[in-house]
Amino acid sequence: MNIIYKVAYALSAVLGITALAMFALGYSANIGLIIVTLFLVIAFAIRSHHFLKGFSFTVLIFAAVSAAMYYPSLFIEIGGFNLKGLIVPLLMIIMFGMGSSMSVNDFVGIIKMPKGVIIGILCQFTIMPIVGFGLAYLSGLPPEIAAGIILVGCSPSGLASNVMSYISKANLALSLTLTAVATLLSPLLTPLLMKLLANQLVPIDFVSMLLSILKIVILPIIAGLIFNKFFHGKFPWLDKVMPIISMAGIAIIITVITAAGRESLLTIGLTLIGVVLIHNSVGYVLGYNICRLSGMDQKSSRTIAFEVGMQNAGLASGIALEMGRVATMGLAPAVFGPLMNITGSSLATWWRGKPIEEDTETTINETL
């Protein structure tokens, strides 16, 4: 192992022990810089480990969230500019990047895999909305924060599910197709489901939400598709830089939302984390097993499990902002994003080590 990584591991141990000691001695309010530095050092150190390096971005998110919790004023306003104003433009850039990495061929999968697409979309827009609805009402959380749980459930899947399908050696073509189709259906289905399931918690304006999703998602994706069509291969640097920009954009969005909703998180943080973790996990379990019960092969079932369990939390955050409730409805998406990357990466790595058997019959009792 490189000496630099060894130093990083040692430094992370020292920082961790220092943070624990200060917390035990009652100095928890003064360990913000230590906690942020600890996560940054860990994110660097684990890059040296083949298994753990996939978690480095998630650890960086924890560093950003910690900074927002300890120093919220730095991420709320700069020079009179409210940083919440960055959320929608950043989402549009991320969606443009998604569109620029796609082509018409990604939609051919609808013809090649009609059963997988139909089952996947049905699972996507039934399991997570219904589970989110149940958790929102059972959690006892304030109405607007509870509505954010439903909002996450009603959102389409995102690029993270494609990455996990690739890592786990699942059906990547199906994953790309489902993400594309779910995203294109979201302007209609997300507002409709929110109107049906969350209108008693917060007023839902169907038309306004539809227009917001069209602006944030569809227009940038169309622009990206056009860019891909006419300029594919002419700007190879863009293919390399867009994933970095997307990750940075997600980190900024989560940080700004965390800072805006800090007071609420301090009150209900652990409850919200528990609810979000259940929501995410149930999505994997039901998505996989319903597919197996439907006679689908293991590769496709794994793919749909990721598509169902991993939502486009960034889009949900943008919708919450457009509704003027980013500090309340936006909290569940902000928590869901980092957690789903942890669970998704873990599940993908575990599945990668489990060979996929040829299906001679549907194994309905195989669970996660």
N, C-alpha and C positions, 0 to 999 in steps of 0.2 A: 504494500500500500504506500502511496506517495506520502512523504513526510508532512506535506501541507495538510493532507486529510487527517493524519494522525494528530497533528496539532489542533485541528478543528474538533475532533472527537474529545480530546482532553479539555479544550476550552469549554465545550458544551457541558461536560461533566462538572467543571468548576462553576459555571454559570447556574446550572441546575441546582447544585448544592447550596449556592449562595442565595438563590431565590427561595428555596425551601426554608433555609435558616431565617431569612428576613421575614417570611410569612409567619413562621412559628413564633417569632419574637414580636409580632404585631406591627410590622412595618410594611404590610401588604400594599399600602397606598404609594409607597416609594420604590416599588420594584418594576415599574413600567419599562424603563429603558433596559433593565436586565432581561426581562421576559422577551421583549422584542429582539434583542441581540441574540438571546438563546435560540429562538426559532430561526433566525437568519443563519446562524452558525450550523445548526442541525441541518437546515435545507442544503447548505453547501457540503457538509460532511457526508450525508447519505448519497450524494452523487457518485461516491466511490463504490457503492454497493450495488451489485447487479439487480437484486430483488427490490431494494428500498428506493432506488433512485427515481422510480416512477411516482413516489410520494413527495418529491421535493417541491413541486408547485403547490401542493396542498399545505405543506408546512409554511411556505411563504405566505399563503393566505392567512394562516394563523398568526404570523408575524404582523401582517397588515391589520387584522382584526384586533390584535392586542394593542397596537398603536392607536387605533381608533377608540378603543375603550379607555385607555389611559390619557390620551391627549386629543379628545374629540374636537376641540376648537381648531386644530390644524387641518381638519378634513371637512369642515362645514363651510367656511368662507375664507377666501383669500383676496385681499385688496378690494373688498366690496362685492366680489363675484361669488355667488352661491354655487358651491361645487356640485349640488344636485343637478345643475344645468348641464353637467357633462354626461349624465347617465344615458339619455336618449341618443345623443350623437355617437357615443361609444358603442351602444347596441347596434346602431345602424352600420357602423364600420365593421363590427363583428359579423353582421348578417351579410354585408357586401362580400366579406372574405369567404363566407360559407357559399354564397352564390358563385363567386369566381372559381371555386374549387369543384363546382358541379357542372354537368352538361346534360343535354337531353337524354344521353344514354343512361343516366341514373334513374330515369323514369321508365325505361324499358322494362325494368324489373317488375313493374305492375303486371305486364303481360306474361313475363316468364314465371313469376311466382304469385299468381293471384290469390291462392289460399293463404299464404304467409302474410301478404299485405292486408287482406281483409281481416284476418284474425288479429294481426298486430294492431291495426287501427282501432278495431273494436275494443281490444284490451286497453289500448292507450287512453281512449276517451270514455271508458266506463270504470275500470278498476280504480285508478288514481283519483278521479273526481268523487266517486262514491266513498272510498276510504277516507279521503280528505274531509268530506262532509261529516262523516261519523266522528272522526277525531276532533274536528273543530267544535262540535257540540258537546262531546264528552270531556274535552280538556279543561273546560271552565275558564279558558283564556278570555280576555276582553274581546268584544265583538269584532273590531277592526283587525286585530291581530289574528283571531281565529279565521276571519275571511281570507287572510293571506295564505293559510294552509290550504283552503279550497282552491285559491288562485293557482298555487303551485300544481295541484292535482289536475286542474283544467288546462294547463299549458302543454304544448307539444314537447317531444323529446328534443335534445340538442346534440351538438357535435361530440360531447363527452361520451355518449352512448356508442358512437361510431368507433371511437378510440378503444373503448373497453371490448367491443366485439372483435376488433383487430387483435388486441392483446390475448384474448381468450381463444383465438382461432375459431370463432363462431362464423356465422354467415354474414360476412361484411357487406356483400351486395344487397342483401335484404335489409340490413341496418341502414345503409345509405338511402335506400328507396323509402323505408318507413319514415325516416327523419324528414326527408323531402316532402313526402305526401302529408304527414302530420303537420308540418310547418305551413304548408299551403292551405290546409283545412282550418288552421287555428283562427284566422280572422272571423270565421263563422261559428265554429264550435266552441271556442273559448268564451266569447261573450254570452252565447246561448246557455252553456252550462253554468256560468256564473250567475246569470239571471235566474235560473231554476234553483240553484243550490245555495247561493250566498246573498240573495236579495233581502232576506230577513235580517242579515247581520249588517250590511251596508247597502245603500242605494246603488243599484247597478244600471247604468245607462248603456243599453245594448249597442246603439248606433255609435256612441262616442267611443266605446271600447273597440268596436269593429274598426273604426277609422284609425284609432291609435295603433292597432296591430298592423293594419295595412301600411301605415307610415313607417313603423319600426322594423317590420319584417319583410313584407312582400315587395315593396318598392326597392329596398337595397338588394334583395336577392335577385330581382329581375335585372337590376343594374349589373350585378355580379355575373349573371348568366350571359348578358350581352357582352360584357368585358371578356369573358372566357371565349365566347364565340368568335370575336374579331381579333383578340390580342393574345390568345393562348400561346404560350411559349416565347413570346416576345419580351416579357419582363420576368425572367426566371428568379430575380431577386425578390419579386413580390411573393412568390410561393414560399420563400424562406422566411420572409419578415411578417407575413400575415398571421401565422400561428402565434408569434411572439406578441404582436399587437393585440391579438384576441385575448391572450392570457393576461397581458397587462391591463386591458380594458376590464376584464372580469374582476381582477384584483382591485382596481380603482372603484368599480361599482359597489362591490361588497364593502369596501372600507368606508365609502361615503354613507352608505345606508346604515352601517353599524354605528358610525358617529352620530348620525341623525336620530337613531332610535336607542341610543345608549341608556337612557334612563329607564325605558321599558325593559330592555334586556337585563338590566341589573335586578329588576323585580321578578321577571318571569323567565329568565334565560334558561335555567335548567329544565323547567317544564316544557318550554318550546323545543329545546334540543331533543328531549325524550320523545315528544310527539312527532317531530320531523324524522327521527331515526326509525320509529315504528312505521310511518308512512312510506318511507323509502324502502325498508326491508320487506314490508307486505307487498309492495309493487313487484319486487324481484320474485318472491315466493309464488304469488298468484299468477303473475305473467308466465313464469316457467311451467307451472303445473297445469294451468288451463290449456296451454299449448300441447303439452304431453297428452292430456286427456282428449284433445282434439285430433290426435294421431300425427302430430308433427314430429319431425326428427329432432335429435338432441341439438344439433348446431343451430337450427332455426329457433328452437325453444329458448336456448341460451340468448340468442340475439334479441328476441322479443322481451325476455326478462329485463335486459338492459334498457330497451326502448321504453318499457313501462315504468321501471323504477327510477330512471334518471331523466328528470324534467329539465326544460330550458328555464332555469331559475333566473337567468339574466332578463329574459323576456318578461317574466312575472314581475320582476323589479321595475322594469320600464313601465308596465301597465299600472303598477301601484303609484309610480311617480305621476303619470298622466292623470290619475284620479286624485292627485293631491294628498295621497296617504302613504308616501314612501317610508315615513318613520313608524308606521304601524303595520299596514298590509305588506310593506316591503321587508319586514323582519323575517318572516318565514322563508321567503326565497333566499335571503342573505345567509340564513343558517343552513338551508337545504343544500346550497351549492357546494360548500366545502365538505359537508358530511357525505354527500353522494359520491364525491370523488374518492373519499377514503374507502367507503363500502364497495364502490364499483371497482376500484383498483384491486382491492383484496379478493373480491369474488372472481375477477378476471384472471388474476394470478393463480388462484386455486383451481379454477376450471382449466386453465392452460396446462396444468400438471395432470389432469385427468383425461385420459384418451377417450375420444368419442367412439362408442361402439356402433357398429352397423345395426340399424333398427330392423329387426325381423318382426317385432310386434311392439306396440306401444307400452312402455313401462310406466304405468300410471302411479306406481307407489314410490318413484324416485323423487326425492325432495332435495331442497337446498340444505 
